[in-house]
Amino acid sequence: MAAVNGHAIAGGCIIVCAADWRLMARDAGRIGIPELLVGVPFPVVPLEIMRFATHASQLQSLAYRGLTLAAGRGASAWPR
């Protein structure tokens, strides 16, 4: 189980998404993987973790556009 009470960006997001259960405090922070926006290559293993944890329709927005979500959107946008 992962409980997030602030931002979970990049590696923090991967760690959270690797957990079986994920909870995030409402309005406390944002979660996302903006690595490509700053020129960091995205490794295969974290991509597979994100593929498992996110809905297929959201993965491209998260990985390629660097979308970050607030806690209120996270629960509805990342079903699985």
PyMOL Python script that loads the backbone (N, CA, C, O; Angstrom):
from pymol import cmd

cmd.read_pdbstr("""\
ATOM      1  N   MET A   1       0.844  -1.171   0.000  1.00  0.00           N
ATOM      2  CA  MET A   1       0.000   0.000   0.000  1.00  0.00           C
ATOM      3  C   MET A   1       0.888   1.231   0.000  1.00  0.00           C
ATOM      4  O   MET A   1       1.896   1.280   0.705  1.00  0.00           O
ATOM      5  N   ALA A   2       0.511   2.225  -0.794  1.00  0.00           N
ATOM      6  CA  ALA A   2       1.234   3.493  -0.834  1.00  0.00           C
ATOM      7  C   ALA A   2       0.268   4.612  -0.462  1.00  0.00           C
ATOM      8  O   ALA A   2      -0.828   4.705  -1.016  1.00  0.00           O
ATOM      9  N   ALA A   3       0.673   5.449   0.467  1.00  0.00           N
ATOM     10  CA  ALA A   3      -0.116   6.613   0.871  1.00  0.00           C
ATOM     11  C   ALA A   3       0.695   7.861   0.538  1.00  0.00           C
ATOM     12  O   ALA A   3       1.828   8.009   0.997  1.00  0.00           O
ATOM     13  N   VAL A   4       0.119   8.751  -0.254  1.00  0.00           N
ATOM     14  CA  VAL A   4       0.822   9.940  -0.726  1.00  0.00           C
ATOM     15  C   VAL A   4       0.150  11.167  -0.118  1.00  0.00           C
ATOM     16  O   VAL A   4      -1.065  11.333  -0.225  1.00  0.00           O
ATOM     17  N   ASN A   5       0.943  12.025   0.519  1.00  0.00           N
ATOM     18  CA  ASN A   5       0.366  13.241   1.100  1.00  0.00           C
ATOM     19  C   ASN A   5       0.980  14.504   0.503  1.00  0.00           C
ATOM     20  O   ASN A   5       0.885  15.583   1.088  1.00  0.00           O
ATOM     21  N   GLY A   6       1.600  14.367  -0.647  1.00  0.00           N
ATOM     22  CA  GLY A   6       2.195  15.502  -1.347  1.00  0.00           C
ATOM     23  C   GLY A   6       2.421  15.127  -2.798  1.00  0.00           C
ATOM     24  O   GLY A   6       1.724  14.265  -3.335  1.00  0.00           O
ATOM     25  N   HIS A   7       3.384  15.762  -3.433  1.00  0.00           N
ATOM     26  CA  HIS A   7       3.670  15.470  -4.833  1.00  0.00           C
ATOM     27  C   HIS A   7       4.324  14.096  -4.990  1.00  0.00           C
ATOM     28  O   HIS A   7       5.124  13.672  -4.156  1.00  0.00           O
ATOM     29  N   ALA A   8       3.966  13.417  -6.070  1.00  0.00           N
ATOM     30  CA  ALA A   8       4.598  12.147  -6.456  1.00  0.00           C
ATOM     31  C   ALA A   8       4.938  12.277  -7.939  1.00  0.00           C
ATOM     32  O   ALA A   8       4.178  11.847  -8.806  1.00  0.00           O
ATOM     33  N   ILE A   9       6.082  12.873  -8.208  1.00  0.00           N
ATOM     34  CA  ILE A   9       6.488  13.162  -9.577  1.00  0.00           C
ATOM     35  C   ILE A   9       7.672  12.267  -9.940  1.00  0.00           C
ATOM     36  O   ILE A   9       8.540  12.001  -9.108  1.00  0.00           O
ATOM     37  N   ALA A  10       7.697  11.813 -11.177  1.00  0.00           N
ATOM     38  CA  ALA A  10       8.785  11.008 -11.735  1.00  0.00           C
ATOM     39  C   ALA A  10       8.951   9.703 -10.946  1.00  0.00           C
ATOM     40  O   ALA A  10       8.034   8.882 -10.914  1.00  0.00           O
ATOM     41  N   GLY A  11      10.095   9.508 -10.319  1.00  0.00           N
ATOM     42  CA  GLY A  11      10.360   8.266  -9.585  1.00  0.00           C
ATOM     43  C   GLY A  11       9.376   8.019  -8.461  1.00  0.00           C
ATOM     44  O   GLY A  11       9.025   6.872  -8.186  1.00  0.00           O
ATOM     45  N   GLY A  12       8.927   9.075  -7.810  1.00  0.00           N
ATOM     46  CA  GLY A  12       7.919   8.930  -6.754  1.00  0.00           C
ATOM     47  C   GLY A  12       6.621   8.371  -7.291  1.00  0.00           C
ATOM     48  O   GLY A  12       5.968   7.564  -6.629  1.00  0.00           O
ATOM     49  N   CYS A  13       6.243   8.789  -8.478  1.00  0.00           N
ATOM     50  CA  CYS A  13       5.034   8.263  -9.119  1.00  0.00           C
ATOM     51  C   CYS A  13       5.194   6.778  -9.436  1.00  0.00           C
ATOM     52  O   CYS A  13       4.258   5.998  -9.259  1.00  0.00           O
ATOM     53  N   ILE A  14       6.368   6.392  -9.899  1.00  0.00           N
ATOM     54  CA  ILE A  14       6.625   4.984 -10.227  1.00  0.00           C
ATOM     55  C   ILE A  14       6.524   4.129  -8.969  1.00  0.00           C
ATOM     56  O   ILE A  14       5.925   3.054  -8.995  1.00  0.00           O
ATOM     57  N   ILE A  15       7.105   4.599  -7.869  1.00  0.00           N
ATOM     58  CA  ILE A  15       7.037   3.847  -6.605  1.00  0.00           C
ATOM     59  C   ILE A  15       5.596   3.703  -6.142  1.00  0.00           C
ATOM     60  O   ILE A  15       5.180   2.623  -5.722  1.00  0.00           O
ATOM     61  N   VAL A  16       4.838   4.782  -6.217  1.00  0.00           N
ATOM     62  CA  VAL A  16       3.425   4.728  -5.824  1.00  0.00           C
ATOM     63  C   VAL A  16       2.661   3.745  -6.708  1.00  0.00           C
ATOM     64  O   VAL A  16       1.880   2.937  -6.207  1.00  0.00           O
ATOM     65  N   CYS A  17       2.882   3.811  -8.010  1.00  0.00           N
ATOM     66  CA  CYS A  17       2.152   2.949  -8.939  1.00  0.00           C
ATOM     67  C   CYS A  17       2.560   1.485  -8.836  1.00  0.00           C
ATOM     68  O   CYS A  17       1.822   0.611  -9.291  1.00  0.00           O
ATOM     69  N   ALA A  18       3.712   1.202  -8.254  1.00  0.00           N
ATOM     70  CA  ALA A  18       4.138  -0.183  -8.066  1.00  0.00           C
ATOM     71  C   ALA A  18       3.410  -0.859  -6.906  1.00  0.00           C
ATOM     72  O   ALA A  18       3.460  -2.082  -6.773  1.00  0.00           O
ATOM     73  N   ALA A  19       2.737  -0.078  -6.069  1.00  0.00           N
ATOM     74  CA  ALA A  19       2.010  -0.642  -4.924  1.00  0.00           C
ATOM     75  C   ALA A  19       0.681  -1.234  -5.373  1.00  0.00           C
ATOM     76  O   ALA A  19       0.107  -0.816  -6.378  1.00  0.00           O
ATOM     77  N   ASP A  20       0.205  -2.211  -4.615  1.00  0.00           N
ATOM     78  CA  ASP A  20      -1.085  -2.828  -4.915  1.00  0.00           C
ATOM     79  C   ASP A  20      -2.248  -1.863  -4.673  1.00  0.00           C
ATOM     80  O   ASP A  20      -3.205  -1.830  -5.447  1.00  0.00           O
ATOM     81  N   TRP A  21      -2.162  -1.086  -3.604  1.00  0.00           N
ATOM     82  CA  TRP A  21      -3.197  -0.111  -3.251  1.00  0.00           C
ATOM     83  C   TRP A  21      -2.547   1.261  -3.176  1.00  0.00           C
ATOM     84  O   TRP A  21      -1.445   1.411  -2.648  1.00  0.00           O
ATOM     85  N   ARG A  22      -3.246   2.272  -3.717  1.00  0.00           N
ATOM     86  CA  ARG A  22      -2.701   3.626  -3.737  1.00  0.00           C
ATOM     87  C   ARG A  22      -3.733   4.610  -3.194  1.00  0.00           C
ATOM     88  O   ARG A  22      -4.878   4.632  -3.645  1.00  0.00           O
ATOM     89  N   LEU A  23      -3.323   5.419  -2.227  1.00  0.00           N
ATOM     90  CA  LEU A  23      -4.162   6.463  -1.664  1.00  0.00           C
ATOM     91  C   LEU A  23      -3.430   7.787  -1.767  1.00  0.00           C
ATOM     92  O   LEU A  23      -2.216   7.846  -1.567  1.00  0.00           O
ATOM     93  N   MET A  24      -4.160   8.852  -2.080  1.00  0.00           N
ATOM     94  CA  MET A  24      -3.531  10.165  -2.167  1.00  0.00           C
ATOM     95  C   MET A  24      -4.419  11.179  -1.466  1.00  0.00           C
ATOM     96  O   MET A  24      -5.627  11.226  -1.697  1.00  0.00           O
ATOM     97  N   ALA A  25      -3.809  11.992  -0.606  1.00  0.00           N
ATOM     98  CA  ALA A  25      -4.562  13.031   0.102  1.00  0.00           C
ATOM     99  C   ALA A  25      -5.107  14.030  -0.912  1.00  0.00           C
ATOM    100  O   ALA A  25      -4.384  14.485  -1.798  1.00  0.00           O
ATOM    101  N   ARG A  26      -6.365  14.360  -0.779  1.00  0.00           N
ATOM    102  CA  ARG A  26      -7.012  15.287  -1.703  1.00  0.00           C
ATOM    103  C   ARG A  26      -6.370  16.670  -1.611  1.00  0.00           C
ATOM    104  O   ARG A  26      -6.109  17.167  -0.516  1.00  0.00           O
ATOM    105  N   ASP A  27      -6.121  17.283  -2.758  1.00  0.00           N
ATOM    106  CA  ASP A  27      -5.586  18.642  -2.877  1.00  0.00           C
ATOM    107  C   ASP A  27      -4.217  18.823  -2.233  1.00  0.00           C
ATOM    108  O   ASP A  27      -3.814  19.952  -1.956  1.00  0.00           O
ATOM    109  N   ALA A  28      -3.498  17.738  -1.992  1.00  0.00           N
ATOM    110  CA  ALA A  28      -2.188  17.877  -1.350  1.00  0.00           C
ATOM    111  C   ALA A  28      -1.057  17.997  -2.358  1.00  0.00           C
ATOM    112  O   ALA A  28      -0.010  18.560  -2.036  1.00  0.00           O
ATOM    113  N   GLY A  29      -1.238  17.491  -3.554  1.00  0.00           N
ATOM    114  CA  GLY A  29      -0.145  17.518  -4.518  1.00  0.00           C
ATOM    115  C   GLY A  29      -0.579  16.986  -5.859  1.00  0.00           C
ATOM    116  O   GLY A  29      -1.770  16.828  -6.131  1.00  0.00           O
ATOM    117  N   ARG A  30       0.399  16.712  -6.693  1.00  0.00           N
ATOM    118  CA  ARG A  30       0.143  16.194  -8.032  1.00  0.00           C
ATOM    119  C   ARG A  30       0.958  14.917  -8.231  1.00  0.00           C
ATOM    120  O   ARG A  30       1.961  14.687  -7.556  1.00  0.00           O
ATOM    121  N   ILE A  31       0.499  14.094  -9.176  1.00  0.00           N
ATOM    122  CA  ILE A  31       1.179  12.845  -9.480  1.00  0.00           C
ATOM    123  C   ILE A  31       1.353  12.749 -11.002  1.00  0.00           C
ATOM    124  O   ILE A  31       0.445  13.089 -11.760  1.00  0.00           O
ATOM    125  N   GLY A  32       2.517  12.289 -11.431  1.00  0.00           N
ATOM    126  CA  GLY A  32       2.745  12.163 -12.866  1.00  0.00           C
ATOM    127  C   GLY A  32       4.180  11.787 -13.196  1.00  0.00           C
ATOM    128  O   GLY A  32       5.033  11.678 -12.315  1.00  0.00           O
ATOM    129  N   ILE A  33       4.426  11.590 -14.488  1.00  0.00           N
ATOM    130  CA  ILE A  33       5.742  11.178 -14.967  1.00  0.00           C
ATOM    131  C   ILE A  33       6.200  12.099 -16.102  1.00  0.00           C
ATOM    132  O   ILE A  33       6.076  11.738 -17.272  1.00  0.00           O
ATOM    133  N   PRO A  34       6.723  13.277 -15.774  1.00  0.00           N
ATOM    134  CA  PRO A  34       7.115  14.236 -16.819  1.00  0.00           C
ATOM    135  C   PRO A  34       8.563  14.101 -17.303  1.00  0.00           C
ATOM    136  O   PRO A  34       9.141  15.084 -17.765  1.00  0.00           O
ATOM    137  N   GLU A  35       9.150  12.932 -17.210  1.00  0.00           N
ATOM    138  CA  GLU A  35      10.557  12.751 -17.571  1.00  0.00           C
ATOM    139  C   GLU A  35      10.881  13.233 -18.984  1.00  0.00           C
ATOM    140  O   GLU A  35      11.898  13.895 -19.190  1.00  0.00           O
ATOM    141  N   LEU A  36      10.036  12.910 -19.954  1.00  0.00           N
ATOM    142  CA  LEU A  36      10.336  13.268 -21.334  1.00  0.00           C
ATOM    143  C   LEU A  36      10.326  14.778 -21.549  1.00  0.00           C
ATOM    144  O   LEU A  36      10.990  15.273 -22.460  1.00  0.00           O
ATOM    145  N   LEU A  37       9.587  15.514 -20.730  1.00  0.00           N
ATOM    146  CA  LEU A  37       9.550  16.975 -20.868  1.00  0.00           C
ATOM    147  C   LEU A  37      10.895  17.618 -20.554  1.00  0.00           C
ATOM    148  O   LEU A  37      11.207  18.692 -21.067  1.00  0.00           O
ATOM    149  N   VAL A  38      11.688  16.965 -19.716  1.00  0.00           N
ATOM    150  CA  VAL A  38      12.996  17.521 -19.355  1.00  0.00           C
ATOM    151  C   VAL A  38      14.141  16.754 -20.011  1.00  0.00           C
ATOM    152  O   VAL A  38      15.305  16.951 -19.663  1.00  0.00           O
ATOM    153  N   GLY A  39      13.811  15.882 -20.957  1.00  0.00           N
ATOM    154  CA  GLY A  39      14.834  15.192 -21.731  1.00  0.00           C
ATOM    155  C   GLY A  39      15.417  13.943 -21.109  1.00  0.00           C
ATOM    156  O   GLY A  39      16.459  13.463 -21.556  1.00  0.00           O
ATOM    157  N   VAL A  40      14.775  13.406 -20.092  1.00  0.00           N
ATOM    158  CA  VAL A  40      15.255  12.178 -19.458  1.00  0.00           C
ATOM    159  C   VAL A  40      14.598  10.989 -20.158  1.00  0.00           C
ATOM    160  O   VAL A  40      13.370  10.938 -20.231  1.00  0.00           O
ATOM    161  N   PRO A  41      15.362  10.045 -20.668  1.00  0.00           N
ATOM    162  CA  PRO A  41      14.758   8.875 -21.311  1.00  0.00           C
ATOM    163  C   PRO A  41      13.968   8.045 -20.304  1.00  0.00           C
ATOM    164  O   PRO A  41      14.345   7.936 -19.137  1.00  0.00           O
ATOM    165  N   PHE A  42      12.890   7.474 -20.764  1.00  0.00           N
ATOM    166  CA  PHE A  42      12.016   6.704 -19.888  1.00  0.00           C
ATOM    167  C   PHE A  42      12.373   5.231 -19.995  1.00  0.00           C
ATOM    168  O   PHE A  42      12.184   4.633 -21.054  1.00  0.00           O
ATOM    169  N   PRO A  43      12.888   4.623 -18.914  1.00  0.00           N
ATOM    170  CA  PRO A  43      13.308   3.214 -18.964  1.00  0.00           C
ATOM    171  C   PRO A  43      12.132   2.252 -19.145  1.00  0.00           C
ATOM    172  O   PRO A  43      10.983   2.599 -18.874  1.00  0.00           O
ATOM    173  N   VAL A  44      12.434   1.062 -19.600  1.00  0.00           N
ATOM    174  CA  VAL A  44      11.415   0.062 -19.908  1.00  0.00           C
ATOM    175  C   VAL A  44      10.685  -0.424 -18.657  1.00  0.00           C
ATOM    176  O   VAL A  44       9.459  -0.531 -18.679  1.00  0.00           O
ATOM    177  N   VAL A  45      11.385  -0.717 -17.585  1.00  0.00           N
ATOM    178  CA  VAL A  45      10.736  -1.276 -16.386  1.00  0.00           C
ATOM    179  C   VAL A  45       9.730  -0.294 -15.790  1.00  0.00           C
ATOM    180  O   VAL A  45       8.603  -0.707 -15.517  1.00  0.00           O
ATOM    181  N   PRO A  46      10.069   0.994 -15.569  1.00  0.00           N
ATOM    182  CA  PRO A  46       9.046   1.922 -15.081  1.00  0.00           C
ATOM    183  C   PRO A  46       7.868   2.073 -16.051  1.00  0.00           C
ATOM    184  O   PRO A  46       6.732   2.270 -15.619  1.00  0.00           O
ATOM    185  N   LEU A  47       8.133   1.983 -17.343  1.00  0.00           N
ATOM    186  CA  LEU A  47       7.038   2.052 -18.308  1.00  0.00           C
ATOM    187  C   LEU A  47       6.079   0.882 -18.130  1.00  0.00           C
ATOM    188  O   LEU A  47       4.865   1.053 -18.241  1.00  0.00           O
ATOM    189  N   GLU A  48       6.608  -0.291 -17.859  1.00  0.00           N
ATOM    190  CA  GLU A  48       5.747  -1.462 -17.624  1.00  0.00           C
ATOM    191  C   GLU A  48       4.950  -1.307 -16.320  1.00  0.00           C
ATOM    192  O   GLU A  48       3.795  -1.724 -16.251  1.00  0.00           O
ATOM    193  N   ILE A  49       5.552  -0.719 -15.306  1.00  0.00           N
ATOM    194  CA  ILE A  49       4.822  -0.451 -14.058  1.00  0.00           C
ATOM    195  C   ILE A  49       3.665   0.492 -14.342  1.00  0.00           C
ATOM    196  O   ILE A  49       2.550   0.266 -13.871  1.00  0.00           O
ATOM    197  N   MET A  50       3.920   1.542 -15.103  1.00  0.00           N
ATOM    198  CA  MET A  50       2.862   2.500 -15.437  1.00  0.00           C
ATOM    199  C   MET A  50       1.798   1.863 -16.321  1.00  0.00           C
ATOM    200  O   MET A  50       0.615   2.177 -16.193  1.00  0.00           O
ATOM    201  N   ARG A  51       2.206   0.983 -17.206  1.00  0.00           N
ATOM    202  CA  ARG A  51       1.241   0.286 -18.066  1.00  0.00           C
ATOM    203  C   ARG A  51       0.285  -0.565 -17.233  1.00  0.00           C
ATOM    204  O   ARG A  51      -0.899  -0.673 -17.549  1.00  0.00           O
ATOM    205  N   PHE A  52       0.812  -1.167 -16.164  1.00  0.00           N
ATOM    206  CA  PHE A  52      -0.026  -1.972 -15.278  1.00  0.00           C
ATOM    207  C   PHE A  52      -0.939  -1.095 -14.417  1.00  0.00           C
ATOM    208  O   PHE A  52      -2.091  -1.459 -14.177  1.00  0.00           O
ATOM    209  N   ALA A  53      -0.445   0.045 -13.953  1.00  0.00           N
ATOM    210  CA  ALA A  53      -1.162   0.854 -12.969  1.00  0.00           C
ATOM    211  C   ALA A  53      -2.164   1.828 -13.571  1.00  0.00           C
ATOM    212  O   ALA A  53      -3.064   2.286 -12.868  1.00  0.00           O
ATOM    213  N   THR A  54      -2.036   2.153 -14.840  1.00  0.00           N
ATOM    214  CA  THR A  54      -2.914   3.155 -15.442  1.00  0.00           C
ATOM    215  C   THR A  54      -3.808   2.541 -16.496  1.00  0.00           C
ATOM    216  O   THR A  54      -3.553   1.447 -16.999  1.00  0.00           O
ATOM    217  N   HIS A  55      -4.834   3.254 -16.808  1.00  0.00           N
ATOM    218  CA  HIS A  55      -5.729   2.844 -17.887  1.00  0.00           C
ATOM    219  C   HIS A  55      -5.011   3.095 -19.214  1.00  0.00           C
ATOM    220  O   HIS A  55      -4.285   4.080 -19.347  1.00  0.00           O
ATOM    221  N   ALA A  56      -5.206   2.228 -20.177  1.00  0.00           N
ATOM    222  CA  ALA A  56      -4.509   2.337 -21.457  1.00  0.00           C
ATOM    223  C   ALA A  56      -4.751   3.676 -22.141  1.00  0.00           C
ATOM    224  O   ALA A  56      -3.856   4.186 -22.814  1.00  0.00           O
ATOM    225  N   SER A  57      -5.930   4.253 -21.986  1.00  0.00           N
ATOM    226  CA  SER A  57      -6.227   5.527 -22.642  1.00  0.00           C
ATOM    227  C   SER A  57      -5.485   6.701 -22.007  1.00  0.00           C
ATOM    228  O   SER A  57      -5.371   7.756 -22.631  1.00  0.00           O
ATOM    229  N   GLN A  58      -4.980   6.545 -20.792  1.00  0.00           N
ATOM    230  CA  GLN A  58      -4.276   7.624 -20.105  1.00  0.00           C
ATOM    231  C   GLN A  58      -2.757   7.516 -20.185  1.00  0.00           C
ATOM    232  O   GLN A  58      -2.059   8.504 -19.957  1.00  0.00           O
ATOM    233  N   LEU A  59      -2.243   6.354 -20.500  1.00  0.00           N
ATOM    234  CA  LEU A  59      -0.794   6.141 -20.461  1.00  0.00           C
ATOM    235  C   LEU A  59      -0.043   7.059 -21.421  1.00  0.00           C
ATOM    236  O   LEU A  59       0.994   7.612 -21.053  1.00  0.00           O
ATOM    237  N   GLN A  60      -0.540   7.231 -22.631  1.00  0.00           N
ATOM    238  CA  GLN A  60       0.161   8.088 -23.583  1.00  0.00           C
ATOM    239  C   GLN A  60       0.196   9.536 -23.118  1.00  0.00           C
ATOM    240  O   GLN A  60       1.220  10.202 -23.266  1.00  0.00           O
ATOM    241  N   SER A  61      -0.909  10.038 -22.556  1.00  0.00           N
ATOM    242  CA  SER A  61      -0.917  11.414 -22.047  1.00  0.00           C
ATOM    243  C   SER A  61       0.060  11.580 -20.901  1.00  0.00           C
ATOM    244  O   SER A  61       0.736  12.604 -20.797  1.00  0.00           O
ATOM    245  N   LEU A  62       0.137  10.587 -20.051  1.00  0.00           N
ATOM    246  CA  LEU A  62       1.047  10.669 -18.910  1.00  0.00           C
ATOM    247  C   LEU A  62       2.507  10.585 -19.345  1.00  0.00           C
ATOM    248  O   LEU A  62       3.332  11.379 -18.893  1.00  0.00           O
ATOM    249  N   ALA A  63       2.829   9.646 -20.204  1.00  0.00           N
ATOM    250  CA  ALA A  63       4.228   9.418 -20.567  1.00  0.00           C
ATOM    251  C   ALA A  63       4.745  10.396 -21.619  1.00  0.00           C
ATOM    252  O   ALA A  63       5.859  10.903 -21.489  1.00  0.00           O
ATOM    253  N   TYR A  64       3.963  10.666 -22.649  1.00  0.00           N
ATOM    254  CA  TYR A  64       4.461  11.474 -23.758  1.00  0.00           C
ATOM    255  C   TYR A  64       4.233  12.971 -23.559  1.00  0.00           C
ATOM    256  O   TYR A  64       5.069  13.781 -23.958  1.00  0.00           O
ATOM    257  N   ARG A  65       3.124  13.340 -22.953  1.00  0.00           N
ATOM    258  CA  ARG A  65       2.830  14.759 -22.754  1.00  0.00           C
ATOM    259  C   ARG A  65       3.263  15.257 -21.391  1.00  0.00           C
ATOM    260  O   ARG A  65       3.245  16.464 -21.147  1.00  0.00           O
ATOM    261  N   GLY A  66       3.653  14.359 -20.494  1.00  0.00           N
ATOM    262  CA  GLY A  66       4.089  14.766 -19.158  1.00  0.00           C
ATOM    263  C   GLY A  66       2.954  15.251 -18.285  1.00  0.00           C
ATOM    264  O   GLY A  66       3.171  16.055 -17.379  1.00  0.00           O
ATOM    265  N   LEU A  67       1.749  14.778 -18.540  1.00  0.00           N
ATOM    266  CA  LEU A  67       0.574  15.181 -17.779  1.00  0.00           C
ATOM    267  C   LEU A  67       0.747  14.833 -16.302  1.00  0.00           C
ATOM    268  O   LEU A  67       1.174  13.727 -15.970  1.00  0.00           O
ATOM    269  N   THR A  68       0.420  15.764 -15.424  1.00  0.00           N
ATOM    270  CA  THR A  68       0.362  15.475 -13.989  1.00  0.00           C
ATOM    271  C   THR A  68      -1.070  15.694 -13.537  1.00  0.00           C
ATOM    272  O   THR A  68      -1.756  16.590 -14.029  1.00  0.00           O
ATOM    273  N   LEU A  69      -1.512  14.880 -12.607  1.00  0.00           N
ATOM    274  CA  LEU A  69      -2.897  14.915 -12.155  1.00  0.00           C
ATOM    275  C   LEU A  69      -2.988  15.292 -10.686  1.00  0.00           C
ATOM    276  O   LEU A  69      -2.124  14.929  -9.887  1.00  0.00           O
ATOM    277  N   ALA A  70      -4.035  16.019 -10.337  1.00  0.00           N
ATOM    278  CA  ALA A  70      -4.332  16.301  -8.939  1.00  0.00           C
ATOM    279  C   ALA A  70      -5.008  15.073  -8.339  1.00  0.00           C
ATOM    280  O   ALA A  70      -5.461  14.196  -9.073  1.00  0.00           O
ATOM    281  N   ALA A  71      -5.079  15.004  -7.028  1.00  0.00           N
ATOM    282  CA  ALA A  71      -5.637  13.832  -6.363  1.00  0.00           C
ATOM    283  C   ALA A  71      -7.078  13.577  -6.757  1.00  0.00           C
ATOM    284  O   ALA A  71      -7.458  12.418  -6.922  1.00  0.00           O
ATOM    285  N   GLY A  72      -7.876  14.577  -6.910  1.00  0.00           N
ATOM    286  CA  GLY A  72      -9.281  14.385  -7.296  1.00  0.00           C
ATOM    287  C   GLY A  72      -9.446  13.747  -8.647  1.00  0.00           C
ATOM    288  O   GLY A  72     -10.364  12.950  -8.842  1.00  0.00           O
ATOM    289  N   ARG A  73      -8.576  14.076  -9.596  1.00  0.00           N
ATOM    290  CA  ARG A  73      -8.630  13.471 -10.933  1.00  0.00           C
ATOM    291  C   ARG A  73      -7.939  12.128 -10.965  1.00  0.00           C
ATOM    292  O   ARG A  73      -8.264  11.280 -11.796  1.00  0.00           O
ATOM    293  N   GLY A  74      -6.988  11.924 -10.068  1.00  0.00           N
ATOM    294  CA  GLY A  74      -6.204  10.698 -10.103  1.00  0.00           C
ATOM    295  C   GLY A  74      -7.041   9.446  -9.955  1.00  0.00           C
ATOM    296  O   GLY A  74      -6.808   8.453 -10.645  1.00  0.00           O
ATOM    297  N   ALA A  75      -8.017   9.485  -9.055  1.00  0.00           N
ATOM    298  CA  ALA A  75      -8.819   8.291  -8.804  1.00  0.00           C
ATOM    299  C   ALA A  75      -9.671   7.940 -10.013  1.00  0.00           C
ATOM    300  O   ALA A  75      -9.830   6.760 -10.328  1.00  0.00           O
ATOM    301  N   SER A  76     -10.220   8.934 -10.695  1.00  0.00           N
ATOM    302  CA  SER A  76     -11.080   8.632 -11.825  1.00  0.00           C
ATOM    303  C   SER A  76     -10.293   8.440 -13.119  1.00  0.00           C
ATOM    304  O   SER A  76     -10.739   7.718 -14.011  1.00  0.00           O
ATOM    305  N   ALA A  77      -9.148   9.066 -13.226  1.00  0.00           N
ATOM    306  CA  ALA A  77      -8.393   8.988 -14.471  1.00  0.00           C
ATOM    307  C   ALA A  77      -7.488   7.765 -14.543  1.00  0.00           C
ATOM    308  O   ALA A  77      -7.042   7.402 -15.631  1.00  0.00           O
ATOM    309  N   TRP A  78      -7.205   7.122 -13.414  1.00  0.00           N
ATOM    310  CA  TRP A  78      -6.277   5.999 -13.381  1.00  0.00           C
ATOM    311  C   TRP A  78      -6.952   4.748 -12.866  1.00  0.00           C
ATOM    312  O   TRP A  78      -6.443   4.138 -11.925  1.00  0.00           O
ATOM    313  N   PRO A  79      -8.065   4.336 -13.431  1.00  0.00           N
ATOM    314  CA  PRO A  79      -8.703   3.121 -12.904  1.00  0.00           C
ATOM    315  C   PRO A  79      -7.956   1.880 -13.318  1.00  0.00           C
ATOM    316  O   PRO A  79      -7.380   1.822 -14.404  1.00  0.00           O
ATOM    317  N   ARG A  80      -7.965   0.894 -12.459  1.00  0.00           N
ATOM    318  CA  ARG A  80      -7.426  -0.398 -12.830  1.00  0.00           C
ATOM    319  C   ARG A  80      -7.707  -1.385 -11.752  1.00  0.00           C
ATOM    320  O   ARG A  80      -7.331  -2.552 -11.869  1.00  0.00           O
TER     321      ARG A  80
END
""", "prot")
cmd.dss("prot")
cmd.show_as("cartoon", "prot")
cmd.util.cbc("prot")
cmd.orient("prot")
